[in-house]
Amino acid sequence: MRIAEALILRADSQKRFEQLKSRISGNAKVQEGDEPAENPRDLIEEMERVANELQSLIQRINRTNSATPYDDTRCLSDALAERDVLMLRRGAYSVLANAASVTQARTSRSEVKFKSTVSVPETQERIDILSKAYRLLDSGIQELNWKTDLVE
């Protein structure tokens, strides 16, 4: 199995776990004299099985990411951390650009006037640079994910 396939399986397992959790909660109590639509004990057993499979899969993905070289200086785990931080930084600058570019319509001269304390064009340029770096890094990661076998 390739890393990319394992990531898809991980996402499916996480969704399955959340569905089971919801179904358990929905069947945790019933009106006296009624029966639950599903047996909570059976659902709990299935949830535990899915949780164990998910843990094993995540551990294998993490071991593979740590053992797989991304380039001459980084392993795949390092590239993933860098990609995550690029997205965080891009998001922060995006919020900043939106906040700084808010215009307010004033109806009278006595209303408070606001002005931007940061350069919106410079901030947008920074967003573009971070977005490009993210795209390039993500493309390399995705390519490697489809080429690399998952370790046991």
Sine and cosine of phi, psi and omega as CSV:
sin_phi,cos_phi,sin_psi,cos_psi,sin_omega,cos_omega
0.00,0.00,0.66,-0.75,0.05,-1.00
-0.99,0.10,0.33,-0.94,0.03,-1.00
-0.85,0.53,-0.69,0.73,-0.03,-1.00
-0.86,0.52,-0.65,0.76,0.03,-1.00
-0.92,0.40,-0.64,0.77,0.03,-1.00
-0.90,0.43,-0.59,0.81,0.04,-1.00
-0.92,0.40,-0.62,0.79,0.06,-1.00
-0.91,0.42,-0.70,0.71,0.03,-1.00
-0.89,0.46,-0.64,0.77,0.04,-1.00
-0.88,0.48,-0.72,0.70,0.02,-1.00
-0.88,0.47,-0.68,0.74,0.04,-1.00
-0.89,0.46,-0.66,0.75,0.00,-1.00
-0.92,0.40,-0.62,0.78,0.04,-1.00
-0.91,0.42,-0.65,0.76,0.05,-1.00
-0.91,0.42,-0.68,0.73,0.01,-1.00
-0.88,0.48,-0.69,0.72,0.03,-1.00
-0.86,0.51,-0.73,0.68,0.00,-1.00
-0.89,0.46,-0.63,0.77,0.05,-1.00
-0.89,0.45,-0.71,0.70,0.02,-1.00
-0.89,0.46,-0.67,0.74,0.03,-1.00
-0.85,0.53,-0.69,0.73,0.01,-1.00
-0.91,0.40,-0.68,0.74,0.01,-1.00
-0.91,0.41,-0.60,0.80,0.05,-1.00
-0.90,0.44,-0.72,0.69,0.00,-1.00
-0.87,0.49,-0.66,0.75,0.00,-1.00
-0.93,0.37,-0.33,0.94,0.00,-1.00
-0.92,-0.38,0.22,0.98,-0.06,-1.00
-0.95,0.31,-0.47,0.88,0.05,-1.00
-0.54,-0.84,0.53,-0.85,0.03,-1.00
-0.68,-0.73,0.27,-0.96,0.06,-1.00
-0.91,0.42,0.60,-0.80,0.00,-1.00
-0.81,0.59,0.75,-0.66,-0.02,-1.00
1.00,-0.09,-0.26,0.97,0.03,-1.00
-0.99,-0.11,0.29,-0.96,0.08,-1.00
-0.92,-0.38,0.55,-0.83,0.05,-1.00
-0.92,0.38,0.44,-0.90,0.02,-1.00
-0.90,0.43,-0.55,0.84,0.03,-1.00
-0.71,-0.70,0.50,-0.87,0.01,-1.00
-0.96,0.27,0.90,-0.43,-0.03,-1.00
-0.86,0.51,-0.57,0.82,0.00,-1.00
-0.90,0.44,-0.66,0.75,0.04,-1.00
-0.90,0.43,-0.66,0.75,0.01,-1.00
-0.91,0.42,-0.63,0.78,0.02,-1.00
-0.90,0.44,-0.68,0.73,0.04,-1.00
-0.86,0.51,-0.69,0.72,0.01,-1.00
-0.92,0.39,-0.64,0.77,0.03,-1.00
-0.88,0.47,-0.68,0.73,0.02,-1.00
-0.90,0.44,-0.64,0.77,0.04,-1.00
-0.89,0.45,-0.72,0.70,0.02,-1.00
-0.90,0.44,-0.65,0.76,0.01,-1.00
-0.88,0.47,-0.68,0.73,0.01,-1.00
-0.91,0.41,-0.67,0.74,0.04,-1.00
-0.90,0.43,-0.66,0.75,0.00,-1.00
-0.90,0.44,-0.69,0.73,0.02,-1.00
-0.87,0.49,-0.72,0.70,0.01,-1.00
-0.88,0.47,-0.69,0.73,0.00,-1.00
-0.90,0.44,-0.71,0.71,0.01,-1.00
-0.89,0.46,-0.66,0.75,0.03,-1.00
-0.89,0.46,-0.68,0.74,0.02,-1.00
-0.91,0.42,-0.67,0.74,0.03,-1.00
-0.88,0.48,-0.73,0.69,-0.01,-1.00
-0.89,0.46,-0.68,0.73,0.03,-1.00
-0.89,0.47,-0.66,0.75,0.00,-1.00
-0.90,0.43,-0.71,0.70,0.00,-1.00
-0.87,0.49,-0.61,0.79,-0.01,-1.00
-0.96,0.29,-0.49,0.87,-0.06,-1.00
-1.00,-0.05,-0.14,0.99,-0.07,-1.00
-0.99,-0.14,0.87,-0.50,0.05,-1.00
-0.94,0.33,0.71,-0.71,0.09,-1.00
-1.00,0.00,-0.73,0.69,0.07,-1.00
-0.50,-0.87,-0.32,-0.95,-0.07,-1.00
-0.93,0.36,-0.35,0.94,-0.09,-1.00
-0.88,-0.47,-0.23,0.97,-0.11,-0.99
-0.76,-0.65,0.52,-0.86,0.19,-0.98
-1.00,-0.04,0.14,-0.99,-0.03,-1.00
-0.87,0.50,-0.61,0.79,0.05,-1.00
-0.86,0.50,-0.65,0.76,0.03,-1.00
-0.90,0.44,-0.69,0.73,0.00,-1.00
-0.90,0.43,-0.62,0.79,0.03,-1.00
-0.90,0.43,-0.67,0.74,0.03,-1.00
-0.89,0.45,-0.67,0.74,0.03,-1.00
-0.89,0.46,-0.68,0.74,0.02,-1.00
-0.88,0.47,-0.69,0.73,0.00,-1.00
-0.88,0.47,-0.66,0.75,-0.01,-1.00
-0.95,0.31,-0.59,0.81,0.10,-1.00
-0.85,0.52,-0.67,0.74,0.01,-1.00
-0.92,0.39,-0.63,0.78,0.05,-1.00
-0.89,0.46,-0.73,0.69,-0.01,-1.00
-0.90,0.44,-0.69,0.72,0.01,-1.00
-0.86,0.50,-0.68,0.73,0.03,-1.00
-0.88,0.47,-0.66,0.75,0.01,-1.00
-0.90,0.43,-0.69,0.73,0.03,-1.00
-0.92,0.38,-0.54,0.84,0.04,-1.00
-0.91,0.41,-0.69,0.72,0.06,-1.00
-0.88,0.47,-0.67,0.74,0.02,-1.00
-0.87,0.49,-0.73,0.69,-0.01,-1.00
-0.88,0.47,-0.67,0.74,0.02,-1.00
-0.91,0.42,-0.67,0.74,-0.01,-1.00
-0.92,0.40,-0.62,0.79,-0.06,-1.00
-0.97,0.23,-0.37,0.93,-0.07,-1.00
-0.99,-0.16,0.15,0.99,0.03,-1.00
-0.93,0.37,0.79,-0.61,0.07,-1.00
-0.94,-0.34,0.58,-0.81,0.00,-1.00
-0.87,-0.49,0.71,-0.70,0.04,-1.00
-0.99,0.10,0.86,-0.51,0.03,-1.00
-0.99,-0.15,0.69,-0.72,0.01,-1.00
-0.99,-0.16,-0.29,0.96,0.06,-1.00
-0.60,-0.80,0.30,-0.95,-0.04,-1.00
-0.95,0.32,-0.28,0.96,-0.06,-1.00
-1.00,0.09,-0.15,0.99,0.02,-1.00
-0.96,0.26,0.44,-0.90,-0.02,-1.00
-0.93,0.37,0.70,-0.72,0.03,-1.00
-0.97,-0.26,0.72,-0.70,0.01,-1.00
-0.95,-0.30,0.51,-0.86,0.10,-0.99
-0.68,-0.73,0.47,-0.88,-0.03,-1.00
-0.96,0.27,0.66,-0.75,0.02,-1.00
-0.99,-0.16,-0.05,1.00,0.05,-1.00
-0.76,-0.66,0.38,-0.92,0.03,-1.00
-0.99,0.16,0.91,-0.41,0.01,-1.00
-0.90,0.43,-0.70,0.72,0.04,-1.00
-0.87,0.50,-0.65,0.76,0.04,-1.00
-0.92,0.40,-0.64,0.77,0.03,-1.00
-0.91,0.42,-0.66,0.75,0.02,-1.00
-0.91,0.41,-0.60,0.80,0.06,-1.00
-0.89,0.46,-0.65,0.76,0.05,-1.00
-0.89,0.45,-0.65,0.76,0.06,-1.00
-0.87,0.50,-0.70,0.71,0.00,-1.00
-0.89,0.46,-0.66,0.75,0.01,-1.00
-0.90,0.43,-0.72,0.70,0.01,-1.00
-0.91,0.41,-0.62,0.78,0.02,-1.00
-0.89,0.45,-0.68,0.73,0.01,-1.00
-0.91,0.42,-0.70,0.72,0.02,-1.00
-0.87,0.49,-0.65,0.76,0.03,-1.00
-0.89,0.46,-0.75,0.67,-0.02,-1.00
-0.86,0.51,-0.70,0.71,0.00,-1.00
-0.90,0.43,-0.72,0.69,0.00,-1.00
-0.91,0.42,-0.70,0.71,-0.01,-1.00
-0.89,0.46,-0.63,0.77,0.04,-1.00
-0.87,0.49,-0.69,0.72,0.03,-1.00
-0.90,0.44,-0.65,0.76,0.02,-1.00
-0.90,0.43,-0.73,0.69,-0.01,-1.00
-0.88,0.48,-0.67,0.75,0.02,-1.00
-0.87,0.49,-0.71,0.70,0.00,-1.00
-0.91,0.42,-0.60,0.80,0.02,-1.00
-0.87,0.50,-0.57,0.82,-0.02,-1.00
-1.00,0.09,-0.17,0.98,-0.01,-1.00
-0.97,-0.25,-0.31,0.95,-0.17,-0.99
-0.98,-0.19,0.76,-0.65,0.06,-1.00
-0.98,0.19,0.59,-0.81,0.05,-1.00
-0.95,0.30,0.72,-0.70,0.04,-1.00
-0.98,0.19,0.36,-0.93,0.01,-1.00
-0.99,0.17,0.00,0.00,0.00,0.00
